[in-house]
């Protein structure tokens, strides 16, 4: 297991659960703290100097754990289930561009709120739009050898695919070769009866993990049993990245430092 910390690229605007700042400086600080990678939160690759960004990654030796699409929703209000066709189309096109950006690093792209809410007055149509969009982006991602991971999120955030088993069934039914799950223990704590059992049940179908304590703060600040979580991940031979998606407080550096120091005490 390797630890990653979220990083919002320069074109993102809304508050996010990650570091912001000069890429090279932040990547260097995170490496010094002991992080192997950053998970990028991207709004629009068209607004990123990709050559300069790649130079910063190479120079600092940081890895890219994956790319989150949250800012596409928080900044530009794009989703796969929007009632407006032009917005749905732009959501898919933007995701395809993020996939192409991700391909430079050979990494996965994560879909959370980007999938959109289900319209209760016309649920069948919403599900159809969501499935069609996922099929389109996964077909595009396959060309670039990029995986897509769907994130179950709690019902305060989105009104569908809230529980791990629900999302697992959805992914299995859609049956796309490069679509899997990304699990977040913060959301699992709200929706699942047992985090550990769901890790076991979904072990062949998730490729990335987000962690935070039950109050969205750094691990060790509330009630989450991280020793049990880490032991479970070891038991299922999970060896991919774990990203600290947490509230940033007054200092991202302090939060990143406190997180990694605590996780070392529980065996990471």
N, C-alpha and C positions, 0 to 999 in steps of 0.2 A: 504494500500500500504506500502510495506517495501523496503528500499533501500539496494542495493547490490553494491559491487565494484569488478571489475575484478581482478583476481590474476593468474599470469602465474606460473604454477608448474615448479619445478627445471629443468626438462629435456627440456623445451622449449628454443629455441635459438633466433629466429628472433624477431625484435622489435614488441611490441604489445601494445594495448591500455589498459594497466592495470598495476597493482603493481607487483613488483618482490621482492624477499628477503626471509628471514627466515620465514617459515610459522607461527610459534607461535608468533613471534614478530609482524609481519604484521597484523595477525588476531586480536591481542590484541589492536593494534593502531586503527584499523578500528572500533572495538567495542567501544572504548573510544570516537571516533568521533561521534558515533551514528548510524553506519551501522549495520543492522541486519544480513547481509549475505555477502558472497563472491560468485562470479560466476567464476568458475575455467576455465582457458584456458589450455587445455591438449594436449600434442603431442602424448605421448605413455605411457599408464598405466604400461607397462612392466618395465619401467624405474623409476617407483615411488615406494617407500617403503610405501605401502598402510596402513600397521599397524601403522607406525609412523605418517603418515598423519592423520589417524583417531584419534589418541591420541591428536594431536594438535587441531583438530576440537573440540573434547570433552572438552579438558582442557580450551580452550578459550571461549567456548559457542557460537561460531559463527555458523550460518546456512550456508548451501550450497544451493544457489539459482538455480543452474543448471550448466551444463558443456558445454562450447563452444569448437568447434572442429577446429577453425581457424589454430592453429599451425600444424595440420596434413597436411594442404596445404602449409603454409608458410615455414615450416621446411623440410617436406618430399615430397612435390609436389604430394600428392595423391589426386585423385578425382574420382568420380563415372563415369565420361564420358571420361576418358583418352583413347587414341587409343590403348594403350597396355593392353592386358587382365590381365597380371600379376599385373599391377598397380591398375587396377579397383578392382581386387580381394583383394589386400592388403588394399585398401581404405575401402572396406566393412568389412574385418576382423578387421581392426584397430577400426572402429566405433563400432563393436560388443564388443570389449574389453573395450572401453570407456563406453558403455552401462552397462556392468557388473560392472565397477568401480562406475558408477552413482547409481547403485542399492543399494549400501551400505548406501546411503544417501536418497534413495527414491525420486530422483530428475530427471528432464528432461535433454535431450541432444539436443543441437541446431546444425542445419545444415545450413551453409551459403555457402561459396565458395567451401566447400567440395563436393557439388552436381556437380560442374564442369561446364565448358562452353559447349555450343552447337556448334558442328562443322558445319559451314555454307555450306560445300560441301556435308555433309551427315547428315542433321538434324534429320531425322527420327531415324537413328541408335543411335544418341546421346540421344534423348529423351527416347528411349527404354532402353538403359543402365541405365540412371538416374532412371527411374521408377522401373526397376528391382532391383536396389540397394536399393532404398527406401523401397520397399516391403520386401526385405531380412532383412534390419536392423530393420524395424518396427515389423516384425514377431519375431525376436530375442528379441527386447525390450519388447514385450508383455509378453514373458515368465518371464521377470524380473520385470514386472509391472513398466516399465519406459516409459514415453512419449517422443516423438520426435517432435521437432518444426522446421519448415522450415522458414528461414529468407529471405524475399525479400530484395535485395540489389540493389543499383543504377547501371546504365549501365556503369559507369567508373570502376566498380569492377567486374561485371560479365554480360554476355550477355543474360540472361534469368531470368524470374520471377522477374522483376524489380519493378513492381507496386503491391500495396497491392491487388487490385482486381484481377489482373492476377494470383498472387500466391494463392489467395483464391479459384478461380475457379479450379486451378490445384489440390489443396488439396481436394476439394469436389469431383472432378472427380476421383481421385485416391482412395478415399473412404476407407482409412485405419483407423481403430478405434482409434489408438493411435498417429496419425499424425495430427498436427495442425500448427499454425503459431507463430512465434516470430516477433514482429514488432519493428523497429528501427526508431525513429523520424528523425534522421540524413538522412537516406536513403529516408524516406517518403517525406522529404522536397524537395528532388531532383525530385522525380518521381510522387507524388500524388498532385492533385489539392488542396485537403483539408485534412490535417492530422486528424482533428476532425471528419469529415464525414467518413473517412475510419476507424477510431476507432469504430464509431457507426455501420458501415456496417459489420465489421469483429468481432464484440464483442463476438460472441459465438464460435469463432474459433481461438483466440490467447490466449496464456498462459503466455507470458513473454514480457517484453519491455526493449529495450535499449534507452537511451537518451544521447544526446550531443547537444551543440548549433550548429548552421548552419555552423560554421567554424571548427567543430570537437573539439572545446575546451569545457571547463566546462560551464555549464548553466550560463547564465547571461553575457557572453562575446561577444555575437553577436545578431542576430535579431530574434531568435526563441521566440515565445510567450508561455512561459512555464505556465503562469497562466491559459491560455485557455486550454492547454494540460492537466494540472492537473484537472481542472474543468470538462473536458470531461471524463476523466477516473473515476472521482467520479460519474458522471452522469450515466455511464454504470456499476457502482458498481464493478469496477476492484479492486481486493484486493490482487493480487499477487505481485511479485517482480518487481522493476525497477532497472536496472543496469546502472551505469554511465560508458559508453564506450567512453572515451575521450582521447585526446592527453595528455601525461603525463608531458610535459614541462620539467623543470629541477628537479622537486620533486613530486613524486607521493603523498606524504603526503600532500603537499600544495594544490595540485589539488583536492584530496579527501576532504580536509577540506573546501576549497572554494566552492565546489559543494554542500555539504550538508548544509552549511550556507546559500547559495543562495536559495536552494529549500525550506528551512523552511519559507522564505519570501513569497513564492507563494503557501503555504498551504500544503506542504507534511508533 
